[in-house]
Amino acid sequence: MENEEKKKRIRNGVIIALILLLAISLIGGTFARYSSTGKADAKAEIAKWAVTMKSGDTTLSSTSKDITFTVQSNSNVVPGKIAPSVTAVAEVELDLTGTEVAVDFTATVGSISPSNLPSSDKISLTSSVDGGTPGTTQTIPLVNSSAFTAQNGKKKVTLTLEWENDDTNNADDTSTGTTGGTITIPVTLTVQQHIN
Protein backbone atom coordinates (compact mmCIF):
# COMPACT_ATOMS: atom_id res chain seq x y z
CA MET A 1 0.00 0.00 0.00
CA GLU A 2 2.85 2.26 0.71
CA ASN A 3 4.19 1.55 -2.70
CA GLU A 4 0.92 2.49 -4.35
CA GLU A 5 0.66 5.76 -2.44
CA LYS A 6 4.18 6.60 -3.43
CA LYS A 7 3.31 5.99 -7.09
CA LYS A 8 0.22 8.19 -6.74
CA ARG A 9 2.27 11.07 -5.31
CA ILE A 10 4.84 10.77 -8.10
CA ARG A 11 2.10 10.72 -10.73
CA ASN A 12 0.40 13.81 -9.20
CA GLY A 13 3.79 15.61 -9.04
CA VAL A 14 4.46 14.85 -12.71
CA ILE A 15 0.99 16.10 -13.70
CA ILE A 16 1.45 19.34 -11.69
CA ALA A 17 4.91 19.87 -13.26
CA LEU A 18 3.47 19.39 -16.77
CA ILE A 19 0.63 21.84 -16.04
CA LEU A 20 3.16 24.42 -14.76
CA LEU A 21 5.38 23.98 -17.84
CA LEU A 22 2.38 24.40 -20.12
CA ALA A 23 1.24 27.54 -18.26
CA ILE A 24 4.71 29.09 -18.37
CA SER A 25 4.95 28.36 -22.08
CA LEU A 26 1.59 30.04 -22.79
CA ILE A 27 2.36 33.10 -20.63
CA GLY A 28 5.86 33.47 -22.09
CA GLY A 29 4.44 33.42 -25.63
CA THR A 30 1.93 36.15 -24.71
CA PHE A 31 4.64 38.51 -23.39
CA ALA A 32 6.82 37.78 -26.39
CA ARG A 33 4.28 39.52 -28.63
CA TYR A 34 5.02 42.80 -26.86
CA SER A 35 8.77 42.64 -26.76
CA SER A 36 11.44 42.59 -29.38
CA THR A 37 15.16 42.49 -29.60
CA GLY A 38 17.33 44.39 -31.99
CA LYS A 39 20.84 45.53 -32.67
CA ALA A 40 21.92 48.97 -33.79
CA ASP A 41 25.34 50.14 -34.83
CA ALA A 42 25.99 53.83 -34.09
CA LYS A 43 28.90 55.75 -35.51
CA ALA A 44 29.76 59.36 -34.62
CA GLU A 45 32.46 61.36 -36.31
CA ILE A 46 34.10 64.37 -34.69
CA ALA A 47 33.66 67.69 -36.48
CA LYS A 48 36.82 69.07 -38.06
CA TRP A 49 38.52 72.15 -36.55
CA ALA A 50 40.93 74.02 -38.84
CA VAL A 51 41.42 77.65 -37.75
CA THR A 52 44.34 79.96 -38.50
CA MET A 53 44.71 83.68 -37.81
CA LYS A 54 47.09 86.16 -39.45
CA SER A 55 48.01 89.78 -38.89
CA GLY A 56 49.82 90.85 -42.05
CA ASP A 57 52.24 88.00 -42.76
CA THR A 58 52.44 86.85 -39.13
CA THR A 59 50.50 83.75 -38.09
CA LEU A 60 48.86 84.28 -34.71
CA SER A 61 47.72 81.91 -31.98
CA SER A 62 45.19 82.38 -29.19
CA THR A 63 47.90 83.83 -26.96
CA SER A 64 48.65 87.51 -26.56
CA LYS A 65 50.36 89.04 -29.58
CA ASP A 66 51.45 92.61 -30.21
CA ILE A 67 49.12 94.14 -32.78
CA THR A 68 49.80 97.53 -34.36
CA PHE A 69 46.73 99.75 -34.69
CA THR A 70 46.51 102.69 -37.11
CA VAL A 71 44.99 105.85 -35.64
CA GLN A 72 41.86 107.07 -37.46
CA SER A 73 41.53 110.74 -38.32
CA ASN A 74 39.46 112.93 -36.05
CA SER A 75 38.68 116.62 -36.69
CA ASN A 76 39.24 117.41 -32.99
CA VAL A 77 42.77 115.96 -32.79
CA VAL A 78 45.94 116.70 -34.78
CA PRO A 79 46.31 114.07 -37.54
CA GLY A 80 48.38 111.03 -36.52
CA LYS A 81 48.04 111.80 -32.80
CA ILE A 82 46.27 109.62 -30.27
CA ALA A 83 43.94 111.02 -27.65
CA PRO A 84 40.86 109.84 -25.78
CA SER A 85 37.82 109.36 -28.07
CA VAL A 86 40.06 108.78 -31.11
CA THR A 87 39.86 105.24 -32.48
CA ALA A 88 42.65 103.08 -33.84
CA VAL A 89 42.02 100.14 -36.18
CA ALA A 90 43.84 96.90 -37.05
CA GLU A 91 42.84 93.99 -39.27
CA VAL A 92 43.27 90.26 -38.71
CA GLU A 93 42.51 87.51 -41.21
CA LEU A 94 40.61 84.55 -39.82
CA ASP A 95 40.77 81.44 -42.03
CA LEU A 96 38.12 78.84 -41.16
CA THR A 97 38.46 76.77 -44.34
CA GLY A 98 37.54 73.15 -43.56
CA THR A 99 36.10 73.91 -40.10
CA GLU A 100 32.78 72.07 -39.57
CA VAL A 101 31.36 74.02 -36.60
CA ALA A 102 30.19 77.59 -36.02
CA VAL A 103 32.77 79.64 -34.12
CA ASP A 104 32.97 82.49 -31.62
CA PHE A 105 35.77 85.04 -32.02
CA THR A 106 36.82 87.22 -29.07
CA ALA A 107 39.58 89.84 -28.86
CA THR A 108 40.69 91.22 -25.49
CA VAL A 109 43.39 93.67 -24.44
CA GLY A 110 46.39 91.84 -23.01
CA SER A 111 48.82 92.96 -20.33
CA ILE A 112 50.21 96.36 -21.33
CA SER A 113 53.80 97.41 -20.78
CA PRO A 114 55.59 99.79 -20.68
CA SER A 115 53.53 101.80 -18.28
CA ASN A 116 53.50 104.90 -20.51
CA LEU A 117 50.44 103.41 -22.26
CA PRO A 118 46.96 103.73 -20.76
CA SER A 119 46.09 100.90 -18.38
CA SER A 120 44.18 98.04 -20.00
CA ASP A 121 41.06 98.65 -17.87
CA LYS A 122 40.72 102.10 -19.55
CA ILE A 123 40.85 100.66 -23.08
CA SER A 124 37.88 99.20 -24.93
CA LEU A 125 38.44 96.80 -27.79
CA THR A 126 35.70 95.64 -30.12
CA SER A 127 35.81 93.36 -33.14
CA SER A 128 33.71 93.14 -36.27
CA VAL A 129 33.83 90.18 -38.65
CA ASP A 130 33.43 91.19 -42.33
CA GLY A 131 31.38 94.27 -41.51
CA GLY A 132 29.21 92.65 -38.84
CA THR A 133 28.01 94.46 -35.74
CA PRO A 134 30.98 95.42 -33.54
CA GLY A 135 31.08 93.74 -30.15
CA THR A 136 33.32 91.89 -27.75
CA THR A 137 32.43 88.43 -29.12
CA GLN A 138 31.53 87.72 -32.73
CA THR A 139 29.66 84.54 -33.72
CA ILE A 140 30.39 83.21 -37.19
CA PRO A 141 27.69 80.70 -38.24
CA LEU A 142 28.06 77.86 -40.70
CA VAL A 143 26.80 78.61 -44.21
CA ASN A 144 23.96 76.24 -45.24
CA SER A 145 25.01 73.78 -42.49
CA SER A 146 28.17 72.95 -44.42
CA ALA A 147 31.86 73.17 -43.60
CA PHE A 148 33.53 76.50 -44.33
CA THR A 149 35.08 76.53 -47.80
CA ALA A 150 37.89 78.55 -49.37
CA GLN A 151 35.18 80.88 -50.73
CA ASN A 152 33.30 81.58 -47.47
CA GLY A 153 35.82 80.62 -44.79
CA LYS A 154 38.26 83.54 -45.02
CA LYS A 155 37.03 86.37 -42.83
CA LYS A 156 38.45 89.85 -42.36
CA VAL A 157 38.22 90.89 -38.70
CA THR A 158 38.43 94.59 -37.89
CA LEU A 159 39.67 95.36 -34.38
CA THR A 160 38.76 98.81 -33.08
CA LEU A 161 40.61 100.28 -30.12
CA GLU A 162 39.37 103.23 -28.04
CA TRP A 163 40.18 104.42 -24.56
CA GLU A 164 38.16 106.58 -22.25
CA ASN A 165 38.95 110.10 -21.16
CA ASP A 166 40.11 109.89 -17.57
CA ASP A 167 41.83 112.87 -15.90
CA THR A 168 43.98 110.53 -13.82
CA ASN A 169 45.44 109.25 -17.13
CA ASN A 170 46.47 112.64 -18.56
CA ALA A 171 50.23 112.00 -18.29
CA ASP A 172 49.90 108.55 -19.91
CA ASP A 173 47.61 109.93 -22.63
CA THR A 174 50.12 112.68 -23.46
CA SER A 175 52.98 110.18 -23.61
CA THR A 176 50.95 107.80 -25.79
CA GLY A 177 49.94 110.67 -28.07
CA THR A 178 53.51 111.10 -29.25
CA THR A 179 53.63 107.67 -30.93
CA GLY A 180 53.03 109.18 -34.40
CA GLY A 181 49.92 107.58 -35.88
CA THR A 182 50.13 104.03 -34.60
CA ILE A 183 49.86 102.27 -31.27
CA THR A 184 51.03 98.73 -30.59
CA ILE A 185 49.38 96.79 -27.78
CA PRO A 186 49.13 93.11 -26.89
CA VAL A 187 45.81 91.54 -27.88
CA THR A 188 44.56 88.08 -26.97
CA LEU A 189 42.64 86.49 -29.83
CA THR A 190 40.45 83.51 -28.97
CA VAL A 191 38.50 81.33 -31.40
CA GLN A 192 36.31 78.57 -30.01
CA GLN A 193 33.33 76.48 -31.02
CA HIS A 194 30.01 78.31 -30.77
CA ILE A 195 27.69 76.50 -28.37
CA ASN A 196 24.02 77.46 -28.03
C-alpha positions, 0 to 999 in steps of 0.5 A, spaced: 500 500 500 505 504 501 508 503 494 501 504 491 501 511 495 508 513 493 506 511 485 500 516 486 504 522 489 509 521 483 504 521 478 500 527 481 507 531 481 508 529 474 501 532 472 502 538 476 509 539 473 506 538 466 501 543 467 506 548 470 510 547 464 504 548 459 502 555 463 509 558 463 509 556 455 503 560 454 504 566 458 511 566 455 508 566 448 503 572 450 509 577 453 513 575 447 508 579 442 510 585 446 517 585 446 522 585 441 530 584 440 534 588 436 541 591 434 543 597 432 550 600 430 551 607 431 557 611 428 559 618 430 564 622 427 568 628 430 567 635 427 573 638 423 577 644 426 581 648 422 582 655 424 588 659 422 589 667 424 594 672 421 596 679 422 599 681 415 604 675 414 604 673 421 600 667 423 597 668 430 595 663 436 590 664 441 595 667 446 597 675 446 600 678 440 602 685 439 598 688 434 599 695 431 593 699 430 593 705 425 589 711 428 583 714 425 583 721 423 578 725 427 577 733 426 578 734 434 585 731 434 591 733 430 592 728 424 596 722 426 596 723 434 592 719 439 587 722 444 581 719 448 575 718 443 580 717 437 579 710 435 585 706 432 584 700 427 587 693 425 585 687 421 586 680 422 585 675 417 581 669 420 581 662 415 576 657 417 576 653 411 575 646 412 572 647 419 565 644 420 562 648 426 560 655 427 565 659 431 565 664 436 571 670 435 573 674 441 579 679 442 581 682 449 586 687 451 592 683 453 597 685 459 600 692 457 607 694 458 611 699 458 607 703 463 606 709 458 600 706 455 593 707 458 592 701 463 588 696 459 582 697 464 581 704 460 581 701 453 575 698 450 576 693 444 571 691 439 571 686 433 567 686 427 567 680 422 566 682 415 562 688 416 558 685 422 556 688 428 561 690 432 562 687 439 566 683 444 564 676 441 563 675 434 559 669 432 560 666 425 555 661 423 556 655 418 553 657 411 547 652 409 550 647 415 556 645 411 563 646 412 567 653 411 570 653 404 575 657 401 570 661 398 566 663 405 571 661 410 576 667 409 574 672 414 576 679 415 576 681 422 576 689 424 579 690 431 577 697 433 581 700 439 578 706 443 580 708 450 576 713 455 577 720 457 580 719 464 583 725 468 587 721 472 590 718 465 592 725 462 600 724 463 599 717 460 595 719 454 600 725 453 605 720 452 601 715 448 599 721 443 607 722 441 607 715 438 606 718 431 599 715 428 600 708 430 599 704 437 602 697 438 598 693 444 598 686 446 591 683 444 589 676 446 585 672 440 580 667 442 576 662 437 572 657 439 566 652 437 560 656 438 555 652 443 548 654 443 
